[in-house]
């Protein structure tokens, strides 16, 4: 008990001091020996620290200067502290092949440096290695290597306003999130990959086994189990992209697993695998009918330990994705076109399958790999708990310019009524309401229940109509249906009270008006 308490206190202190490292040399040498690759990026030109924003910009400008026919560099906006957020696009315009558009992003969490460094190394190899460069005949790559610049400069997870940018994908409370969404939408990606690192030494792990455990997987893959993502797209994402990734990791003796995290439930630690949450990138991208995944390399809190190994892991993942995208070009377009045409039921809430499972971990007492029994909540095996017929669209009453602005930033096309119009709709009446007292990511969450009723209603000029026959429409379900856990109502962006009618309606009748 005393030893467990000491480990807990040690890990708590480590979590508040990024310079300390909880991993022993013995563990590193046994499980995570570094690769001997030479990496030509800014962080590897020095012995301490990681790539700064200034160093990254110099590196990117140098690449563009050397390869102006292949690379272009722009700023998508500024961080809260006034630093340009760069986006680089690689495109071989001399190639006449039909290309797959691939979007990659690193550094969304500022304390995950290998994510940015692997992106920079990928750029270097795509422009200097002829074998890699040939991929540009079949793909166009858009990349944001350091998405959370202010956090990255401090090696802190959060943006300058204290928000987690990977919990801000539907509420858009950070200016960086708005810039990233607009850039992503403008790029029109068909494949989107977000690179991260995960924390292998967690406080809740200290209570497991005899004297605690640590994560052992070099990399974990997070791809969406959200039921509003067409099943065919979810299956294809695994078959054509994740499965090849697993083979590449095996070839390089890198341990891998579907991504899981641990959480407390009634005094017990449960493990959650996969995700269905639209507030994070993998599902947010997938709900736009995009092949997407979030990559978690083992690294948070390890400073520069096994840094080459971590960067090479991210690089190998990225290269495999690009190879799959280049090889699967025609099939990707067919799968995504079919997903755009699919009109399934609207799933408002779902539940993960719960089962007993096993994972591999490092036993901190013996420094051995062991199999650990866990209770697993698997979002990749979800079932709907609340679903509704899919509406033809949603109608929003005037007076909600902030919500309209967010919908536009998320890439939706809205039509403003130029004159009063009458439609058959379903309304929402709030039948139960609870506001959480503790803030979550800058908001007081609202938990509601509703009653839906069909009626004919006249809408005034200035009302906004979002039709569901557009590629990103699955995301609309997640942000407009009030009971959804990542909706405007849930995040308190639209304040409600019990017994009131929402100013958003589910369109049931045909909408006839010229659209932009």
Number of C-alpha atoms within 10 A of each C-alpha: 9 8 12 16 13 13 20 20 14 14 22 13 13 18 19 10 11 16 13 15 17 17 15 11 11 10 14 13 11 10 17 20 15 15 14 9 9 8 19 14 20 17 20 16 11 10 8 10 13 21 24 16 18 10 14 20 16 12 18 20 16 12 20 18 13 12 14 12 13 19 22 18 19 11 14 20 19 15 21 16 11 10 14 17 22 21 22 21 20 24 21 21 13 10 13 9 13 13 21 25 21 26 22 21 23 28 27 30 27 26 25 29 28 32 30 28 31 26 25 26 18 22 24 19 18 18 20 14 10 10 11 17 17 15 21 24 18 23 24 25 25 25 26 26 27 29 27 28 30 23 24 25 16 15 20 18 22 21 26 18 14 13 16 23 25 19 19 21 25 28 26 20 20 20 15 24 26 23 19 22 21 17 19 23 16 10 17 16 22 21 24 25 25 25 27 27 26 22 17 23 24 19 18 16 21 22 17 16 16 14 20 22 28 22 18 22 23 24 25 22 23 24 28 31 27 28 24 26 25 21 13 13 21 21 13 16 22 18 12 18 23 23 12 17 22 20 14 17 18 12 9 10 10 18 15 20 17 17 20 21 13 18 11 10 9 6 7 11 17 18 20 21 24 26 22 26 21 26 21 20 26 28 29 26 29 30 26 26 28 29 29 32 25 25 26 28 28 28 27 21 26 20 21 18 18 18 22 21 22 26 25 22 26 29 23 18 26 21 19 20 22 25 17 18 26 23 16 15 18 13 13 23 14 11 17 20 13 14 19 19 11 15 17 14 15 20 23 23 20 20 15 20 15 16 11 10 13 13 16 17 20 22 21 21 11 11 16 14 16 16 13 15 12 16 16 22 24 20 24 21 16 20 16 15 10 13 12 12 12 17 19 17 22 22 24 22 18 17 11 13 11 11 15 18 13 18 20 15 21 25 22 21 19 19 17 18 17 12 10 11 14 12 18 17 23 21 22 21 20 20 15 13 14 13 17 11 10 10 11 12 16 17 16 16 23 24 18 21 14 20 13 15 11 14 11 13 14 11 18 15 14 16 22 23 21 22 19 21 14 15 19 22 22 28 25 23 25 27 23 21 25 26 21 23 22 25 26 23 23 25 25 17 18 16 12 21 16 14 14 12 17 19 17 21 25 26 23 19 14 10 15 7 10 6 8 7
